[in-house]
């Protein structure tokens, strides 16, 4: 056995870049959540908040998840039209 083996570096997480459209009111919730974190001296990036939301949704059973999705206002998919 080789006792002088280097410890391996932590495994890198594969990242995926994506873009999506959401209503302005939902987007404003991101700023509201970030503001709420100031009281506990914790900053958060948009991606952290979205990831935390996904993890919270993952804890729901299928009926609760469906109910949460049913509470959303439907939006058209795709990019919004360019103005001008």
N, C-alpha and C positions, 0 to 999 in steps of 0.2 A: 504494500500500500504506500502511496505517495502522500506523505503528511505535509509536504510543502506546496500543495496545490493551491492556486489562487481561488479565492471565492468568486463565484460567477456574479456578474452584474445583474441587477434586477431585470426581469423580463419587461421589454417595452410593450406598452399598450398600443394596439393599432388604432389610429385615429381616422375618422371619416369626416370629411367636410361636406356640409349640406346647406341648402337654403330653402326657406319656406315663407309663406305669407300668413299673417294673422291680423285679426281686427285691431285697430288702434287701442281700444279699451283693454284688450288682453296684453298688448305690448306695454301699456302703461302700468299694468300689474307688476311687470319686471322692475320698473323704477320704484314702485311702492314697496315691493319686497326688499329691494336693496336698501331703501330708506329705513325700513323696520330693523334691519340688521345693525344700523349705526348705534342703537341703544346697547347692544351687546358687543360693540367694537369688533364686528366681523364684516369684512367686505366680501362681496360675491360677484362673480362674473355672470353674464347672462347664461352662458353655457352651464355653469354650476347649478343655477336655479332650474333650468330646464331638465338637467340630469336628475336633480333631487326630485323634481316632480314626476319624472318617469319611474324612479325607484319607489316613490310613494304609491303611484298607480299600480305598480307591479304587485304590491301587497294586497290589493283588492281582489275579491273573488269576481268571477265573470259577470254576475248580475250587477254588482256595485260598480264595476268598471263601465258596463253598458249604461248605467244610470248617469254616471259622471259625464260620459260622452254625449248623452242625450240632453244634458243641461247646456251644452255649448250651442252658440248661434252658428248655423251652417255658413260656410264661406265658399266662394268659388275657388277652385284650385288653379294654379298657374300664376304667372307674373301679372301684377297690375299693369294697366295700360300706361304708356309713357305720356306725360303731359307736355305738349309743345311740339 
